[in-house]
Amino acid sequence: MILCEQSIGKTKNIYAMIGDLFHNKQKYRCNFEPTFKQSRAFEKLFEIKNMLGVFNSDIIVMLIIGNMSCQEIGKRLNIEKHKLYGNINSACIRLEEIMEDI
């Protein structure tokens, strides 16, 4: 399953889980085959997510995919304002460190 941004759907959730298109060609009636570069990109994406950890990954997803403000993230995570800025800053710094290593 791949976590992706939801474009249209019945739920109010900003994320949707989609099935693996590679194995469901008959269901989706397409001949979607990933290229080597696409496969490598997904591997790197999951590697980065694992290196970030759950908490930092959630913050990055809310910032990038959710396009949420700091105030919205604070409400969602139930974190005080002064602690939240430090958490967001550390998540971004950790992402930068990971990107330099990869």
Protein Blocks (a to p, Z undefined) as FASTA:
>chain_A
ZZdddfbdfbfbfbdcdddfklmmmmnopabdcdfklmmmmmmmmmmmmmnommlmmmmm
mmmmnopafklmmmmnopafklmmmmmmmmmmmmmmmmmmZZ
